[in-house]
Each structure stands twice: as structure tokens, then as C-alpha cells.
């Protein structure tokens, strides 16, 4: 029986692994699908190609469909985030000049304490700080703004958007002093002597949703069978990826010329959490640096959509309540339940929760038995709960 092709756009990052593994290891073909994986150059291209119908699905930054639902950006058909592809996987890097100033101030680059790193950065910086992020509506932007705000920075920062593969080049050219980007591009900058790493994203927010599987709303509604098959293939690939013994094999697959086109050691750092934080070769172990399914990582909590919407709305002068209502409708917990229940996915009893409340992993009731929720605390104790249910 011939396989049904689906065009799927992605950017070259380790968090595209569920899509690539689904195709390469046969999870897609088991669902009768062939994924035509199209490497893209920027997040705007991903959004625009999906909106134009040039691709059926996209690997996309988790806040992007939230911003689109709020009417920010070009007028495009509505889209839905049907599952989260990854949590974590980001790192914050500083320029050699800033790294030297931090070391002179006594910072040890422990790569684990966001409070200490923020205080050290505040003491070391005596000029406006230029921050590189891959897109304005990105988890990286939210992470770095949250961290800097709670570290004593105010209006003395400016934000520059740079596609992930170009982040090291932007720092080498002196365009940014600090950047937050998904792996392997932070490690690429370290490997080339361009940056040192100061924090992983999970040191700021223990379970930051990074990318989502996003489809046009019309496709989701008009092609429920194809939607379900695609979700199951990618979910099973994520489950395979969460087995530690598979991370090395995954790095080999991702590093191929048609995907990352980088040495497999660079991909392996982010996948295993064994990070080199400086050009001097200092190594740090970061357990749980990235998760794909484990601890309900792939569940699209509607409270996450509300969290992003609240922050984006306040920066852009929009009504937060209306922004949250619109955003929560595009994180499709209903489709996650419908299509992944039969695959064996653990399903929480609710669609929203108090974000940032878990200091440790927690066993909670699920539709069937119990499940583990991954810790999701913010370094400063922030919590967030939508003011209404949907």
C-alpha cells in the first residue's frame, strides 16, 4: 500500500529529532506516512509556508501560534499546536569579553544557578546589553527576559532576532553580547571559540516548552485521520528518543548532511546534557537538559498558552484576558487525548494547571492510573495560573 506523503518544515536543531527519527526509523511508515522533511532557514519562513499551504505541518516555536492567534504578525489562516515536541534544549551564551568580565568578578560558570549567574552578570555589565534570540515570539525570548528582569536588568537591554544557525556569526561580528538559542548552535559557538555558556534554559524554568507540532486549523479539522497518524508517529519517535541509550544513535542520525550537517559530537552534547561550557574545555553535566515525551513533556497544556499570551500581550499593549482566551483555544489538548490515547500516551485529568508549581517530579492521577509530571519550577519562584477555565 503506498505511503501518504506529508510535507513537514523544520529548522536544523536537535529538537527537530522527533520528526527526523519518525521518518528515519520507520515510525511514520508504520502509520502509512512518508514525511517529506523540508529544511527551512528561519521561523518566519516556517510560519509563512504553513500559512500558504506549502507545507502541511511545521516544527515551530511554542509561542508562535499564540502570537498568531492574538493577531500579531501577517494575516494567515489559523493554526493549531497539537503537541509539544520538546522541553528544554536551550542554552544562554555570552561573548568572550563578557565571559572574561564575569571570571574577573569571580563567577565560576557552574551552569546551574540562575540566581548566582544573574547577579554576576548584573555586576559585570556596565553598558546596555544586546540580546540575541531566534524570534520575538519564542521561548528563548521569554526565558532570557524573565531571567534578566529578576536579575536586576530593566530597560538597559535590546533584543536582536537571529536565525539559530547564524547566532554564533552574530556574536563574532559583535552584534550581540549574549544569546539564547536551541542546541546545537550554542555548542557550535563554544566549539569555534566564539562564546561561553552561562546557563541552560532549564536552570531558569525547569520545563520550558520549546517547540510544537503546528498544523493549519483547516487541515486538522478536515483531515482528522492524517492528523492522528502524524501525531502518533511523532509521539512514538519522542518516546524512543527519551530512552538514554538511544541518544547517541539519534545524534548520528541528526548530524547527517541533509539535517544538521555538523559533527555528531555537537548534536550529542545537547541530547545527553554533557555540555562543554567554554572554549577551554570545561564540561558540565545537565540532567534532563532536553525531554521529548517524558514527564508529560509533549502534552500541550492550555495554561502554557495562557502564560505566553499574558506576557506577549503586556509587551504589545494588548488585553491579556482576551489574548489568553484566544491562545488557549489553539493548544489542542482535545486532539492530543483523541489521537494519542490509543497509542498509550499518559493523559492528565486536566487541560490546564498552575504553571511553575512543581519543585520536584510528581506522581499525579491520570486517565488510567498514575503518571509523572516533570518538575517545572522557575528559579525565582514564579507561578502562573489562567484566571479562567476553557
Secondary structure per residue as TSV (DSSP state, phi and psi in degrees):
chain	resnum	aa	ss	phi	psi
A	1	X	-	360.0	129.1
A	2	X	-	-66.2	148.2
A	3	X	-	-82.0	145.9
A	4	X	E	-85.8	121.8
A	5	X	E	-79.3	142.4
A	6	X	E	-131.7	126.1
A	7	X	E	-85.2	125.5
A	8	X	E	-132.7	117.6
A	9	X	E	-87.7	141.7
A	10	X	E	-146.7	157.8
A	11	X	-	-103.8	150.0
A	12	X	S	-73.3	90.3
A	13	X	S	-143.2	157.1
A	14	X	G	-66.3	-22.5
A	15	X	G	-79.0	0.7
A	16	X	G	-82.6	0.2
A	17	X	H	-54.2	-42.1
A	18	X	H	-58.6	-35.4
A	19	X	H	-70.7	-45.7
A	20	X	H	-68.6	-43.9
A	21	X	H	-66.1	-36.9
A	22	X	H	-58.3	-39.7
A	23	X	H	-78.1	-47.0
A	24	X	H	-71.9	-32.5
A	25	X	T	-103.1	7.5
A	26	X	S	89.9	4.5
A	27	X	H	-64.9	-33.7
A	28	X	H	-69.8	-46.0
A	29	X	H	-64.6	-30.3
A	30	X	H	-62.7	-24.6
A	31	X	T	-98.1	10.5
A	32	X	T	76.6	25.1
A	33	X	E	-119.6	152.3
A	34	X	E	-125.1	116.9
A	35	X	E	-87.7	118.0
A	36	X	E	-88.8	94.5
A	37	X	E	-83.5	117.9
A	38	X	E	-110.3	113.7
A	39	X	E	-74.6	127.5
A	40	X	-	-111.5	167.2
A	41	X	S	-102.6	-21.3
A	42	X	-	-155.0	163.6
A	43	X	H	-72.0	-31.3
A	44	X	H	-63.3	-38.1
A	45	X	H	-64.1	-40.0
A	46	X	H	-59.7	-49.0
A	47	X	H	-60.1	-46.8
A	48	X	H	-70.8	-38.6
A	49	X	H	-67.7	-37.7
A	50	X	H	-65.0	-44.8
A	51	X	H	-62.5	-33.2
A	52	X	T	-84.3	-4.6
A	53	X	T	78.7	15.4
A	54	X	S	-79.0	-18.8
A	55	X	-	-134.3	154.0
A	56	X	S	-88.8	-24.5
A	57	X	E	-150.0	157.4
A	58	X	E	-141.2	141.3
A	59	X	E	-79.0	114.9
A	60	X	E	-142.2	147.9
A	61	X	E	-56.8	134.1
A	62	X	T	-57.7	-34.9
A	63	X	T	-79.1	-10.0
A	64	X	H	-63.8	-47.4
A	65	X	H	-65.9	-24.0
A	66	X	H	-64.7	-49.8
A	67	X	H	-61.3	-40.0
A	68	X	H	-63.3	-41.7
A	69	X	H	-63.6	-27.1
A	70	X	T	-82.4	-4.4
A	71	X	T	84.8	18.2
A	72	X	-	-94.3	128.3
A	73	X	S	101.6	-173.8
A	74	X	S	-66.3	154.5
A	75	X	-	-74.2	111.2
A	76	X	-	-132.9	161.0
A	77	X	-	-58.6	149.1
A	78	X	-	-63.8	149.3
A	79	X	E	-128.7	162.0
A	80	X	E	-127.3	139.3
A	81	X	E	-95.0	113.5
A	82	X	E	-96.6	-19.0
A	83	X	E	-163.4	153.1
A	84	X	E	-84.3	135.5
A	85	X	E	-90.0	-26.5
A	86	X	E	-163.5	153.5
A	87	X	E	-119.6	140.3
A	88	X	E	75.0	-156.5
A	89	X	-	90.4	2.8
A	90	X	E	-103.6	158.3
A	91	X	E	-141.4	151.1
A	92	X	E	-104.9	128.7
A	93	X	E	-118.9	150.1
A	94	X	E	-123.2	155.0
A	95	X	E	-67.5	161.3
A	96	X	H	-56.9	-38.3
A	97	X	H	-64.5	-43.1
A	98	X	H	-70.6	-36.9
A	99	X	H	-61.8	-41.1
A	100	X	H	-64.3	-41.7
A	101	X	H	-64.3	-38.1
A	102	X	H	-65.0	-43.1
A	103	X	H	-65.8	-39.1
A	104	X	H	-62.8	-30.0
A	105	X	T	-83.4	-0.3
A	106	X	T	96.6	7.2
A	107	X	-	-71.8	138.1
A	108	X	-	-100.8	1.6
A	109	X	-	52.3	43.5
A	110	X	-	-64.8	-21.7
A	111	X	S	65.6	34.9
A	112	X	S	-147.0	-24.8
A	113	X	-	-109.4	100.8
A	114	X	H	-67.3	-34.2
A	115	X	H	-65.6	-47.7
A	116	X	H	-65.3	-41.6
A	117	X	H	-64.7	-39.0
A	118	X	H	-65.3	-42.1
A	119	X	H	-64.3	-41.1
A	120	X	H	-64.2	-39.7
A	121	X	H	-66.0	-43.5
A	122	X	H	-60.5	-38.5
A	123	X	H	-72.2	-27.9
A	124	X	H	-87.3	-20.8
A	125	X	-	-97.0	125.6
A	126	X	-	-124.6	22.2
A	127	X	S	-148.4	165.0
A	128	X	-	-55.7	138.0
A	129	X	E	-98.6	127.4
A	130	X	E	-98.9	120.6
A	131	X	E	-108.4	128.8
A	132	X	E	-97.4	128.0
A	133	X	E	-133.9	157.1
A	134	X	S	-75.7	-18.8
A	135	X	-	-168.9	150.0
A	136	X	S	-62.5	-37.0
A	137	X	S	-99.8	78.1
A	138	X	S	-142.5	153.8
A	139	X	H	-62.7	-35.9
A	140	X	H	-58.2	-43.8
A	141	X	H	-61.8	-44.4
A	142	X	H	-64.7	-42.8
A	143	X	H	-60.0	-51.9
A	144	X	H	-70.6	-35.9
A	145	X	H	-64.9	-44.3
A	146	X	H	-61.0	-46.5
A	147	X	H	-63.2	-47.8
A	148	X	H	-67.1	-38.2
A	149	X	H	-60.3	-43.5
A	150	X	T	-83.0	2.6
A	151	X	T	-108.8	8.8
A	152	X	T	99.6	5.5
A	153	X	-	-89.4	142.7
A	154	X	-	-118.5	-115.0
A	155	X	S	-84.7	4.1
A	156	X	-	-88.2	35.8
A	157	X	E	-133.1	151.1
A	158	X	E	-131.6	148.3
A	159	X	E	-111.4	131.8
A	160	X	E	-120.2	132.3
A	161	X	E	-94.8	131.7
A	162	X	-	-140.5	129.7
A	163	X	-	-58.0	144.0
A	164	X	G	-50.6	-46.5
A	165	X	G	-66.2	-14.4
A	166	X	G	-100.8	3.8
A	167	X	H	-64.9	-42.6
A	168	X	H	-63.8	-40.6
A	169	X	H	-61.3	-40.4
A	170	X	H	-64.2	-38.2
A	171	X	H	-71.1	-40.5
A	172	X	H	-62.3	-32.3
A	173	X	T	-82.5	-0.8
A	174	X	T	77.8	19.1
A	175	X	S	-83.4	-23.8
A	176	X	-	-136.1	151.3
A	177	X	S	-97.6	-25.3
A	178	X	E	-151.4	142.6
A	179	X	E	-141.3	157.8
A	180	X	E	-123.7	123.8
A	181	X	E	-150.3	155.9
A	182	X	E	-75.0	150.8
A	183	X	T	-68.2	149.3
A	184	X	T	-96.2	13.4
A	185	X	H	-77.0	-23.0
A	186	X	H	-70.5	-43.8
A	187	X	H	-64.2	-35.0
A	188	X	H	-59.9	-42.1
A	189	X	H	-65.9	-39.9
A	190	X	H	-65.1	-45.9
A	191	X	H	-57.8	-31.7
A	192	X	T	-97.2	14.2
A	193	X	T	71.1	19.8
A	194	X	S	-96.4	-20.2
A	195	X	E	-154.6	165.0
A	196	X	E	-122.5	150.1
A	197	X	E	-95.2	134.2
A	198	X	E	-107.7	-29.1
A	199	X	E	-156.8	148.1
A	200	X	E	-85.2	155.0
A	201	X	G	-56.7	-35.6
A	202	X	G	-70.6	-10.5
A	203	X	G	-75.9	-21.3
A	204	X	T	-91.2	-46.7
A	205	X	B	-137.1	117.0
A	206	X	T	-65.4	-21.5
A	207	X	T	-140.6	62.2
A	208	X	-	-76.2	120.3
A	209	X	E	-67.5	123.4
A	210	X	E	-99.9	-60.7
A	211	X	E	-122.9	157.0
A	212	X	E	-131.1	160.6
A	213	X	E	-89.2	115.7
A	214	X	E	-118.8	132.6
A	215	X	E	-130.4	155.3
A	216	X	E	-62.6	141.6
A	217	X	H	-59.4	-38.4
A	218	X	H	-63.5	-36.8
A	219	X	H	-66.8	-45.9
A	220	X	H	-58.4	-43.6
A	221	X	H	-76.9	-34.1
A	222	X	H	-89.4	-19.8
A	223	X	-	-128.6	62.1
A	224	X	H	-63.3	-34.8
A	225	X	H	-66.7	-46.3
A	226	X	H	-63.9	-40.9
A	227	X	H	-57.6	-48.0
A	228	X	H	-63.6	-42.5
A	229	X	H	-63.9	-41.3
A	230	X	H	-64.2	-45.2
A	231	X	H	-62.0	-42.4
A	232	X	H	-65.8	-40.9
A	233	X	H	-61.0	-44.3
A	234	X	H	-74.0	-36.5
A	235	X	H	-62.3	-43.5
A	236	X	H	-65.8	-35.4
A	237	X	H	-64.6	-40.5
A	238	X	H	-63.9	-38.3
A	239	X	H	-63.9	-40.7
A	240	X	H	-62.5	-42.3
A	241	X	H	-65.7	-28.8
A	242	X	T	-76.2	-4.3
A	243	X	S	-83.4	117.7
A	244	X	G	-53.1	-34.7
A	245	X	G	-68.2	-10.5
A	246	X	G	-97.1	-9.3
A	247	X	H	-65.9	-35.8
A	248	X	H	-64.8	-43.3
A	249	X	H	-63.3	-39.8
A	250	X	H	-61.5	-40.4
A	251	X	H	-61.0	-40.2
A	252	X	H	-62.5	-42.3
A	253	X	H	-65.8	-48.2
A	254	X	H	-63.4	-31.4
A	255	X	T	-76.4	-7.7
A	256	X	S	-58.2	154.7
A	257	X	T	-55.9	-33.6
A	258	X	T	-76.7	-8.7
A	259	X	T	-114.5	-99.4
A	260	X	T	-79.9	-31.7
A	261	X	-	57.2	49.4
A	262	X	S	-140.1	160.7
A	263	X	-	-56.9	141.0
A	264	X	H	-61.9	-26.1
A	265	X	H	-61.3	-33.1
A	266	X	H	-69.5	-43.4
A	267	X	H	-65.0	-35.3
A	268	X	H	-68.1	-30.0
A	269	X	H	-59.1	-52.3
A	270	X	H	-68.1	-35.8
A	271	X	H	-69.0	-33.2
A	272	X	H	-97.8	-14.8
A	273	X	T	76.2	14.8
A	274	X	E	-98.0	94.0
A	275	X	E	-105.2	136.0
A	276	X	E	-91.7	119.9
A	277	X	-	-99.5	-7.2
A	278	X	S	-149.6	157.3
A	279	X	T	-61.5	-13.4
A	280	X	T	-79.0	-4.9
A	281	X	-	92.7	10.8
A	282	X	-	-63.4	130.7
A	283	X	E	-111.5	146.0
A	284	X	E	-136.7	138.9
A	285	X	E	-95.3	130.0
A	286	X	-	-125.8	87.6
A	287	X	T	-59.3	137.2
A	288	X	T	71.2	24.3
A	289	X	S	-54.8	-40.0
A	290	X	E	-140.6	142.1
A	291	X	E	-132.0	148.2
A	292	X	S	-109.6	-55.1
A	293	X	S	-119.1	-29.6
A	294	X	G	-55.0	139.4
A	295	X	G	67.0	33.1
A	296	X	G	63.9	27.2
A	297	X	T	-59.3	-29.6
A	298	X	T	-90.8	-2.2
A	299	X	-	-76.9	127.5
A	300	X	-	-87.1	71.0
A	301	X	-	-50.7	130.5
A	302	X	H	-71.0	-21.2
A	303	X	H	-67.9	-27.9
A	304	X	H	-67.3	-42.3
A	305	X	H	-60.1	-41.6
A	306	X	H	-65.4	-39.4
A	307	X	H	-58.9	-50.3
A	308	X	H	-62.7	-43.1
A	309	X	H	-62.5	-41.3
A	310	X	H	-59.4	-45.5
A	311	X	H	-71.6	-42.0
A	312	X	H	-64.0	-42.4
A	313	X	H	-61.0	-42.8
A	314	X	H	-66.6	-34.5
A	315	X	H	-74.6	-25.9
A	316	X	T	-109.3	13.5
A	317	X	T	68.3	29.5
A	318	X	-	-102.1	161.4
A	319	X	-	-72.3	115.7
A	320	X	H	-60.2	-39.5
A	321	X	H	-63.3	-45.6
A	322	X	H	-66.3	-38.9
A	323	X	H	-61.6	-43.0
A	324	X	H	-65.2	-41.4
A	325	X	H	-59.9	-45.7
A	326	X	H	-64.9	-43.7
A	327	X	H	-66.5	-41.8
A	328	X	H	-64.3	-24.9
A	329	X	T	-73.4	-18.8
A	330	X	T	-99.1	-5.4
A	331	X	B	-93.4	103.6
A	332	X	-	-91.7	74.9
A	333	X	H	-61.1	-29.7
A	334	X	H	-63.9	-41.7
A	335	X	H	-72.0	-34.9
A	336	X	H	-59.0	-47.0
A	337	X	H	-63.9	-47.0
A	338	X	H	-60.9	-45.7
A	339	X	H	-93.2	-22.3
A	340	X	H	-106.2	-8.0
A	341	X	T	-57.0	-47.4
A	342	X	T	-69.6	-20.8
A	343	X	T	-79.8	-11.1
A	344	X	T	99.6	12.7
A	345	X	-	-65.4	141.1
A	346	X	-	-76.6	130.1
A	347	X	-	-119.7	117.9
A	348	X	B	-67.0	160.8
A	349	X	S	-77.2	-13.2
A	350	X	-	-123.0	166.2
A	351	X	S	-105.1	-11.0
A	352	X	-	-140.4	161.0
A	353	X	-	-155.2	177.2
A	354	X	-	-80.9	109.5
A	355	X	B	-77.5	139.6
A	356	X	T	85.1	10.7
A	357	X	-	-89.8	-14.0
A	358	X	-	-100.4	110.2
A	359	X	S	-81.3	-19.4
A	360	X	S	-138.8	163.1
A	361	X	-	-58.8	146.9
A	362	X	E	-137.5	133.7
A	363	X	E	-80.2	128.4
A	364	X	E	-134.8	159.7
A	365	X	E	-63.4	143.6
A	366	X	B	-124.6	177.4
A	367	X	S	-54.1	-39.2
A	368	X	S	-127.7	105.6
A	369	X	S	75.4	-134.4
A	370	X	E	-125.2	163.2
A	371	X	E	-144.2	165.8
A	372	X	E	-103.6	128.3
A	373	X	E	-97.2	131.9
A	374	X	-	-70.1	142.9
A	375	X	-	-56.7	142.7
A	376	X	-	-138.3	21.6
A	377	X	-	-66.1	147.3
A	378	X	B	-86.9	151.5
A	379	X	T	-63.8	-25.1
A	380	X	T	-102.0	5.0
A	381	X	-	86.9	6.8
A	382	X	-	-58.6	140.6
A	383	X	-	-131.7	159.5
A	384	X	B	-147.6	133.3
A	385	X	-	-136.7	131.8
A	386	X	-	-57.1	141.7
A	387	X	S	-75.8	-1.0
A	388	X	S	-153.3	163.2
A	389	X	-	-97.7	159.7
A	390	X	-	-141.2	360.0
